[in-house]
């Protein structure tokens, strides 16, 4: 079995994330990590909070906290939500860690030694009242295109136009509100991506064809437009400091690295955090590991350029054998009734609130069954309710409940033996083996919507089998045949518990806990075991679990629609 390194795009520190963030990186990565572990692979699933950059400082200022304290609290708050969603990180770190600072500075030194970092003078907005240069996001004003009066110096969130600070009307400092601004000259470090263009192009040519079209097309579009040298330092109080042994003047001025320079390096940094905490070997995952580790990244489409162009350029320019990504799984947007989820404008369903409404498995399954893979997908309450009620409550939950309840009523609290398998059972076993193979194939290919469809088909096969064999009728004339049906169906239930775990881990655990199986350490079901359907021997004790999935009622829908809006974006 292989060593599988998995990372999710780092969730930004300023606030609890919405469902679009969840489905765009962390949740599919968790489903894949769980699946690979069950199949026997050695998996390391790494993520972290992205804690540097202007928004972190602004959010801390708004909260009235020192930025370090704000980030520490926000990290714990986010981690609690991810625990609630049962995300199985091997480590969830922080980009402000000493480990990330050390490795980021090391890579910057290597890039400088190899001639890929250059110090340049640029003209930048300076706030007289604040006594400091202002990064683009620290400048706010009125958008010249749409008139939005809270546009940032890099982009107007209202109309999404990319801006320069000098484009803003009535610009002012986001720190003090002062309009006493002037343009002064200052120095920053630039990553010379233009000098690395050929190497990045060759790397993408050798690897990009295996990626989803969404990821490869975005990467190649950036290459076609030409790689530009990019400033990789900022004037901020919070960030990875420029190393004084290489750039003493800039270090004395308090320059820190740009968040998009140090954030991807935190994948390595967080792995070192994990190693320092557990005694693991972080270098074996990241250094000279091209032939021993398969590395898969998960992210939404807006993160693709940084992961497929800028970060690879950084790694290539270091001239050190750092591990580069093998597969980039990119996602489109999940929208809320066709409109954009927004953390800053609080539009849509946020992950902490979602868990207040329903347990994680409801959201996990819905999001994966409707994952925005080939195109954007829209969250609506009606679709959410239909998915939960049909797939989880009726197809799976009702199957488990009625089989175990009827078997206990007629045959007691042990799995009945019944007659030998007949044609219906042989046909069912062959069908289940085929459906399981399809499910495995889609998960191996990281096609999550199709994997959810295959899982749903597995669940549906059990219901179809019950419809044909009708044990509630057979019990009157042929108790042995009814017992055989129930024995087979109970074995299906155990199979469902095993293979459904990547999508609905809590329900899977509850189902498995219903059986008195000594030493139940099964991690997967082979094709032969699926055909035989004899995972739970006759005579095994069982209990009927509580209701796995409650149906969403019209009253629920009405209350949620009134609370969150529905029918139009942000309603």
C-alpha distance (Angstrom), angle and dihedral (degrees) to the residues before:
residue distance angle dihedral
X1 . . .
X2 3.79 . .
X3 3.78 134.0 .
X4 3.80 107.8 -112.6
X5 3.81 121.5 -161.3
X6 3.81 113.7 -165.7
X7 3.79 128.6 -176.5
X8 3.79 133.6 178.6
X9 3.79 122.5 -150.3
X10 3.78 104.5 -92.1
X11 3.83 113.2 -100.6
X12 3.77 110.5 -125.3
X13 3.77 116.7 -111.5
X14 3.81 99.8 -126.5
X15 3.77 103.6 95.6
X16 3.78 142.7 -32.5
X17 3.80 112.4 -50.9
X18 3.80 125.7 -116.7
X19 3.81 128.2 -127.3
X20 3.80 91.1 -92.3
X21 3.80 90.2 61.9
X22 3.79 90.3 46.7
X23 3.80 96.5 52.2
X24 3.80 93.3 39.6
X25 3.78 97.8 64.0
X26 3.79 123.7 -21.3
X27 3.82 103.1 50.6
X28 3.83 98.6 47.7
X29 3.79 89.1 45.1
X30 3.80 89.2 53.7
X31 3.82 92.8 48.4
X32 3.81 89.6 50.8
X33 3.82 93.7 45.2
X34 3.80 91.8 50.2
X35 3.79 91.4 48.1
X36 3.80 93.6 49.7
X37 3.79 92.0 48.3
X38 3.80 90.1 51.5
X39 3.80 89.8 51.7
X40 3.80 90.7 55.4
X41 3.80 102.4 -101.4
X42 3.80 123.4 140.7
X43 3.80 102.9 -114.0
X44 3.79 132.4 -170.3
X45 3.80 112.2 -173.3
X46 3.80 111.5 -170.6
X47 3.78 132.0 -176.5
X48 3.81 138.1 148.5
X49 3.76 143.9 179.2
X50 3.81 113.9 -88.4
X51 3.79 100.5 -132.1
X52 3.80 109.0 169.7
X53 3.77 132.6 81.4
X54 3.76 138.0 62.3
X55 3.83 98.8 -60.3
X56 3.80 90.9 59.1
X57 3.78 92.1 54.6
X58 3.80 92.5 44.7
X59 3.81 92.9 48.1
X60 3.81 90.5 49.7
X61 3.78 90.4 49.2
X62 3.81 90.7 50.9
X63 3.81 90.1 49.3
X64 3.80 91.5 49.0
X65 3.81 92.4 -123.3
X66 3.80 135.3 121.8
X67 3.79 105.9 -98.5
X68 3.82 93.8 -117.3
X69 3.80 91.5 53.8
X70 3.80 92.1 44.5
X71 3.80 92.0 52.3
X72 3.80 92.9 47.0
X73 3.80 91.4 52.8
X74 3.79 93.7 43.3
X75 3.80 91.3 49.8
X76 3.80 91.2 55.1
X77 3.81 91.3 46.3
X78 3.78 92.6 51.6
X79 3.79 92.7 44.8
X80 3.81 90.3 53.7
X81 3.81 90.5 55.3
X82 3.81 92.3 47.7
X83 3.78 89.6 50.0
X84 3.80 86.6 52.5
X85 3.80 89.4 54.8
X86 3.83 87.5 49.2
X87 3.79 94.0 -122.0
X88 3.79 104.4 176.8
X89 3.80 100.7 -144.2
X90 3.77 113.9 170.2
X91 3.78 83.7 -150.3
X92 3.80 134.4 1.3
X93 3.77 107.2 -164.4
X94 3.79 140.9 172.2
X95 3.79 127.9 -108.9
X96 3.82 88.2 -142.0
X97 3.80 90.0 65.3
X98 3.81 122.2 123.7
X99 3.79 87.9 -120.3
X100 3.79 92.9 59.3
X101 3.80 91.6 45.2
X102 3.79 90.6 52.5
X103 3.81 95.8 48.1
X104 3.82 94.7 41.8
X105 3.79 91.3 53.1
X106 3.81 90.5 45.6
X107 3.81 92.1 53.9
X108 3.82 91.1 45.3
X109 3.80 89.7 54.1
X110 3.81 90.2 50.1
X111 3.80 92.1 49.9
X112 3.80 90.4 49.4
X113 3.81 92.8 48.4
X114 3.80 89.3 51.9
X115 3.80 94.0 50.1
X116 3.80 98.5 -107.8
X117 3.81 99.8 115.5
X118 3.78 121.3 65.6
X119 3.80 131.9 -177.8
X120 3.81 112.2 -129.5
X121 3.78 136.4 177.7
X122 3.79 115.2 -124.5
X123 3.78 136.0 172.8
X124 3.78 114.7 -111.5
X125 3.78 138.9 172.3
X126 3.82 113.9 -93.5
X127 3.80 123.8 -162.8
X128 3.79 111.6 -143.1
X129 3.81 92.4 -165.6
X130 3.81 93.0 51.4
X131 3.79 95.3 38.0
X132 3.80 93.5 -134.7
X133 3.77 145.8 90.3
X134 3.77 112.4 -96.7
X135 3.81 123.7 -134.6
X136 3.80 112.9 -135.8
X137 3.80 94.0 -96.2
X138 3.80 91.2 53.6
X139 3.79 89.1 65.9
X140 3.80 118.6 77.0
X141 3.76 132.0 177.2
X142 3.78 144.9 125.6
X143 3.79 118.5 -43.6
X144 3.80 110.3 -120.4
X145 3.82 90.5 -147.2
X146 3.82 104.9 49.1
X147 3.79 105.1 8.8
X148 3.83 95.2 -118.5
X149 3.81 104.6 159.6
X150 3.81 97.9 -151.3
X151 3.80 99.5 54.9
X152 3.81 116.1 143.9
X153 3.75 125.4 -129.4
X154 3.79 92.4 -107.2
X155 3.81 102.4 39.8
X156 3.79 143.0 -3.5
X157 3.78 107.1 -121.6
X158 3.80 90.7 -160.1
X159 3.82 99.5 57.9
X160 3.85 96.4 12.8
X161 3.83 93.3 -129.6
X162 3.81 114.1 154.2
X163 3.80 109.4 -120.0
X164 3.76 142.8 -170.6
X165 3.82 116.2 -137.9
X166 3.79 89.2 -115.8
X167 3.83 89.4 59.8
X168 3.81 92.8 66.0
X169 3.77 121.4 101.4
X170 3.81 115.2 -133.1
X171 3.83 93.0 2.9
X172 3.79 118.8 -161.2
X173 3.79 139.9 173.5
X174 3.78 115.4 -88.4
X175 3.80 87.8 -148.4
X176 3.78 103.0 53.2
X177 3.80 102.9 5.2
X178 3.79 89.0 -123.4
X179 3.80 119.2 149.9
X180 3.82 91.4 -158.8
X181 3.77 94.1 113.9
X182 3.77 131.9 147.2
X183 3.78 136.9 172.6
X184 3.81 115.8 -109.9
X185 3.76 135.8 170.4
X186 3.80 119.8 -103.0
X187 3.79 137.0 159.8
X188 3.78 129.9 -111.2
X189 3.80 138.9 170.2
X190 3.79 119.1 -106.2
X191 3.79 127.4 -158.2
X192 3.79 105.2 -136.5
X193 3.78 97.4 -135.1
X194 3.80 90.4 160.7
X195 3.81 89.4 68.0
X196 3.81 90.0 51.8
X197 3.81 97.3 47.6
X198 3.80 96.5 104.7
X199 3.79 92.4 49.2
X200 3.79 93.5 48.3
X201 3.81 90.5 47.1
X202 3.80 91.2 51.2
X203 3.78 91.9 47.7
X204 3.82 93.2 50.2
X205 3.80 90.8 45.0
X206 3.79 89.5 54.9
X207 3.81 96.2 44.5
X208 3.80 111.9 18.3
X209 3.80 98.6 76.9
X210 3.81 89.9 72.3
X211 3.80 92.8 53.6
X212 3.80 124.5 90.3
X213 3.79 112.2 -85.9
X214 3.80 90.5 -111.9
X215 3.82 92.4 61.4
X216 3.80 98.6 39.0
X217 3.81 94.6 45.6
X218 3.80 93.1 52.2
X219 3.81 91.5 48.3
X220 3.80 92.6 49.0
X221 3.79 91.9 46.0
X222 3.80 89.7 58.3
X223 3.78 90.2 48.5
X224 3.80 91.7 49.2
X225 3.79 90.7 52.1
X226 3.81 88.8 50.8
X227 3.78 130.2 -108.9
X228 3.79 112.5 -93.7
X229 3.78 127.0 -155.5
X230 3.79 105.9 -101.7
X231 3.78 133.3 -151.5
X232 3.81 108.2 -118.6
X233 3.81 100.0 -176.6
X234 3.80 133.3 71.1
X235 3.79 139.1 -171.5
X236 3.78 99.6 -110.6
X237 3.79 136.1 130.3
X238 3.82 93.4 -136.8
X239 3.78 123.3 57.7
X240 3.79 145.4 68.0
X241 3.82 104.6 -45.3
X242 3.78 121.0 -125.4
X243 3.85 104.7 -106.5
X244 3.79 110.1 -102.7
X245 3.79 93.8 -148.3
X246 3.82 89.9 68.0
X247 3.81 104.5 26.9
X248 3.83 106.6 22.7
X249 3.82 94.8 165.0
X250 3.80 94.7 51.5
X251 3.79 91.3 43.1
X252 3.80 89.8 53.1
X253 3.80 88.7 52.7
X254 3.82 89.9 54.6
X255 3.79 98.1 -113.3
X256 3.80 115.3 169.9
X257 3.78 131.3 -169.1
X258 3.79 119.6 -90.2
X259 3.79 111.7 -99.3
X260 3.80 92.4 -119.5
X261 3.80 89.5 57.2
X262 3.79 97.3 52.6
X263 3.85 100.7 30.1
X264 3.84 97.6 73.1
X265 3.80 89.4 43.4
X266 3.81 86.0 59.9
X267 3.81 87.8 74.7
X268 3.79 84.3 70.2
X269 3.78 92.3 36.5
X270 3.81 93.3 52.1
X271 3.80 89.7 49.7
X272 3.79 88.5 55.2
X273 3.82 88.3 47.9
X274 3.82 87.2 54.1
X275 3.79 91.7 48.3
X276 3.79 93.1 48.4
X277 3.81 89.8 50.4
X278 3.80 97.6 44.3
X279 3.77 107.1 23.7
X280 3.79 92.0 -111.0
X281 3.79 126.1 149.5
X282 3.80 106.7 -109.1
X283 3.79 96.4 176.2
X284 3.81 92.8 60.8
X285 3.81 87.8 64.1
X286 3.80 97.1 46.4
X287 3.79 111.6 22.0
X288 3.80 122.9 69.0
X289 3.81 86.9 -15.8
X290 3.81 102.5 127.4
X291 3.80 92.5 110.9
X292 3.80 98.5 37.4
X293 3.81 104.7 42.0
X294 3.80 132.5 52.5
X295 3.79 109.0 -150.3
X296 3.82 121.4 -158.2
X297 3.81 123.8 -176.4
X298 3.82 124.4 -161.1
X299 3.80 121.8 -157.9
X300 3.79 147.6 138.2
X301 3.78 117.0 -98.3
X302 3.81 95.4 -100.9
X303 3.81 89.3 64.3
X304 3.81 95.2 50.8
X305 3.84 98.6 90.2
X306 3.79 93.1 54.1
X307 3.81 93.2 48.0
X308 3.80 98.5 41.3
X309 3.80 99.9 37.3
X310 3.81 116.2 14.1
X311 3.81 99.3 38.2
X312 3.83 93.6 43.4
X313 3.82 88.9 48.6
X314 3.79 88.6 52.4
X315 3.80 92.6 49.7
X316 3.81 94.3 43.5
X317 3.78 91.8 48.6
X318 3.80 92.1 52.7
X319 3.81 88.2 66.8
X320 3.80 88.6 -145.3
X321 3.84 123.5 120.6
X322 3.80 96.9 -107.2
X323 3.79 114.2 160.0
X324 3.81 114.0 -99.4
X325 3.78 125.0 -154.9
X326 3.80 118.6 -86.5
X327 3.81 99.2 -168.8
X328 3.80 130.3 21.6
X329 3.81 113.5 -159.6
X330 3.79 106.6 -164.1
X331 3.79 127.9 -175.1
X332 3.77 134.4 -156.6
X333 3.81 121.9 -133.5
X334 3.75 128.4 -64.6
X335 3.80 104.1 -146.1
X336 3.78 131.6 -163.7
X337 3.80 106.8 -123.3
X338 3.80 87.9 -28.8
X339 3.79 94.3 -50.5
X340 3.77 128.2 107.4
X341 3.80 120.1 -91.6
X342 3.79 106.5 -125.9
X343 3.78 128.8 -166.3
X344 3.79 93.4 -167.7
X345 3.81 94.5 46.8
X346 3.83 93.2 37.4
X347 3.79 94.2 -129.0
X348 3.79 118.2 156.9
X349 3.79 134.9 11.5
X350 3.78 117.3 -39.2
X351 3.77 121.9 -149.9
X352 3.79 97.5 -117.5
X353 3.81 91.5 51.2
X354 3.81 90.9 45.7
X355 3.80 89.8 58.9
X356 3.80 90.3 50.0
X357 3.80 89.0 57.4
X358 3.81 100.9 43.3
X359 3.81 140.0 -7.6
X360 3.78 119.2 -85.2
X361 3.83 97.5 -102.1
X362 3.82 91.6 67.0
X363 3.80 90.8 56.5
X364 3.79 95.9 38.4
X365 3.78 93.2 55.2
X366 3.80 96.1 41.7
X367 3.80 93.5 48.5
X368 3.79 94.2 48.7
X369 3.80 93.7 43.5
X370 3.80 88.2 54.1
X371 3.79 99.4 32.0
X372 3.84 113.8 158.8
X373 3.78 95.9 -120.4
X374 3.81 109.5 132.5
X375 3.81 93.4 22.9
X376 3.79 141.9 -13.2
X377 3.79 116.8 -60.7
X378 3.78 127.5 -154.8
X379 3.78 126.3 -134.0
X380 3.79 113.7 -139.0
X381 3.77 127.0 167.5
X382 3.80 91.6 -128.0
X383 3.81 92.6 55.4
X384 3.79 91.1 44.7
X385 3.81 91.4 52.3
X386 3.81 93.1 44.9
X387 3.82 91.8 51.1
X388 3.79 93.9 47.5
X389 3.78 95.7 43.7
X390 3.80 97.8 44.1
X391 3.79 102.5 36.8
X392 3.78 106.2 26.8
X393 3.80 105.3 26.6
X394 3.81 100.9 33.0
X395 3.80 108.0 24.9
X396 3.81 100.2 37.4
X397 3.80 108.5 13.2
X398 3.78 96.8 44.1
X399 3.82 91.5 46.0
X400 3.80 92.0 54.4
X401 3.78 93.9 45.1
X402 3.78 99.7 45.5
X403 3.81 94.8 44.6
X404 3.79 95.7 49.1
X405 3.80 94.5 39.0
X406 3.81 93.6 49.4
X407 3.81 93.0 44.4
X408 3.79 92.0 50.6
X409 3.80 91.5 47.2
X410 3.82 93.7 51.3
X411 3.81 104.1 28.7
X412 3.79 107.1 18.8
X413 3.79 131.3 -119.4
X414 3.80 97.7 -39.3
X415 3.77 130.6 79.4
X416 3.83 106.6 -96.2
X417 3.80 120.7 -125.8
X418 3.79 103.5 -146.1
X419 3.78 128.5 161.1
X420 3.79 126.2 -27.9
X421 3.79 117.8 -84.9
X422 3.77 115.3 -76.2
X423 3.80 134.8 -166.8
X424 3.80 93.2 -71.4
X425 3.80 92.0 54.6
X426 3.80 93.5 45.6
X427 3.80 90.6 50.1
X428 3.78 90.9 46.8
X429 3.82 92.6 50.6
X430 3.80 91.4 51.7
X431 3.80 90.7 48.0
X432 3.80 93.2 48.7
X433 3.81 91.4 49.5
X434 3.81 90.5 52.4
X435 3.78 93.5 46.2
X436 3.79 91.5 47.5
X437 3.80 89.8 52.0
X438 3.81 89.5 52.2
X439 3.80 90.9 49.3
X440 3.81 91.1 50.5
X441 3.80 92.0 47.3
X442 3.80 92.9 52.8
X443 3.80 92.8 47.6
X444 3.80 90.8 46.9
X445 3.82 87.4 53.4
X446 3.83 92.1 45.5
X447 3.81 91.7 -121.2
X448 3.78 98.2 146.5
X449 3.80 101.3 176.8
X450 3.79 90.3 50.2
X451 3.80 90.2 45.5
X452 3.80 89.3 53.8
X453 3.81 89.3 49.8
X454 3.80 90.3 52.0
X455 3.80 91.1 48.6
X456 3.79 90.3 49.9
X457 3.82 89.0 50.6
X458 3.82 89.5 53.9
X459 3.78 90.0 53.3
X460 3.81 91.8 45.8
X461 3.80 92.1 52.5
X462 3.80 89.8 64.4
X463 3.79 92.1 52.6
X464 3.80 91.5 48.3
X465 3.82 89.7 51.1
X466 3.81 90.8 53.0
X467 3.79 90.7 49.4
X468 3.82 90.2 54.9
X469 3.81 98.6 42.7
X470 3.84 96.7 35.7
X471 3.83 98.9 -165.4
X472 3.82 91.6 -171.8
X473 3.82 87.0 64.7
X474 3.81 97.8 36.0
X475 3.81 91.2 54.0
X476 3.80 89.0 72.8
X477 3.81 96.1 56.7
X478 3.82 108.1 14.6
X479 3.84 113.4 25.9
X480 3.83 91.3 174.9
X481 3.81 91.3 57.8
X482 3.81 90.4 47.3
X483 3.80 89.9 49.8
X484 3.82 90.4 50.1
X485 3.80 90.4 52.8
X486 3.77 92.2 49.4
X487 3.81 92.6 46.2
X488 3.81 89.4 51.8
X489 3.80 92.8 45.6
X490 3.80 91.7 48.8
X491 3.78 89.2 53.2
X492 3.79 88.3 51.1
X493 3.80 88.9 53.3
X494 3.78 90.9 55.4
X495 3.81 90.6 47.4
X496 3.80 89.3 51.2
X497 3.79 90.6 51.5
X498 3.80 91.7 53.5
X499 3.79 100.2 45.1
X500 3.83 97.6 35.9
X501 3.80 93.0 58.7
X502 3.85 95.9 96.8
X503 3.80 90.5 59.3
X504 3.82 104.2 31.3
X505 3.82 108.0 18.4
X506 3.83 97.3 167.0
X507 3.80 94.6 51.7
X508 3.80 90.9 43.4
X509 3.79 90.3 53.5
X510 3.81 91.9 47.9
X511 3.81 91.7 51.2
X512 3.79 93.6 48.0
X513 3.77 89.5 48.4
X514 3.80 88.9 60.0
X515 3.80 91.3 72.0
X516 3.80 125.5 75.7
X517 3.79 93.0 -140.0
X518 3.78 112.0 154.1
X519 3.78 112.2 -135.2
X520 3.80 94.7 2.3
X521 3.80 98.0 -178.6
X522 3.80 97.8 143.1
X523 3.80 110.3 143.4
X524 3.82 100.3 -178.6
X525 3.78 142.5 0.4
X526 3.79 121.3 -114.6
X527 3.80 122.9 -139.2
X528 3.82 90.1 -108.7
X529 3.79 92.1 50.6
X530 3.80 89.4 49.0
X531 3.81 90.6 53.6
X532 3.79 93.6 48.2
X533 3.83 96.6 42.6
X534 3.79 93.1 -158.9
X535 3.79 101.2 127.3
X536 3.80 93.7 122.7
X537 3.83 112.7 48.1
X538 3.77 121.2 -138.9
X539 3.78 110.3 -93.2
X540 3.79 94.1 37.9
X541 3.77 111.3 137.9
X542 3.80 120.7 -123.2
X543 3.77 142.3 174.7
X544 3.77 129.8 -149.0
X545 3.82 108.5 -108.9
X546 3.80 121.5 -135.7
X547 3.79 116.4 -92.7
X548 3.80 104.9 -59.9
X549 3.79 98.0 -156.9
X550 3.79 126.3 15.5
X551 3.76 116.5 -148.4
X552 3.77 118.8 -109.3
X553 3.79 108.2 -119.1
X554 3.78 131.6 -147.7
X555 3.80 86.8 -109.6
X556 3.82 90.1 56.1
X557 3.80 90.6 50.2
X558 3.77 93.1 48.8
X559 3.82 92.4 49.5
X560 3.80 94.5 46.7
X561 3.78 94.1 45.0
X562 3.79 90.4 51.5
X563 3.80 91.6 47.7
X564 3.79 100.0 44.3
X565 3.77 103.9 20.6
X566 3.77 128.0 -114.0
X567 3.75 141.0 -164.2
X568 3.78 93.5 47.8
X569 3.77 136.0 35.5
X570 3.77 112.4 -81.1
X571 3.79 92.6 -3.2
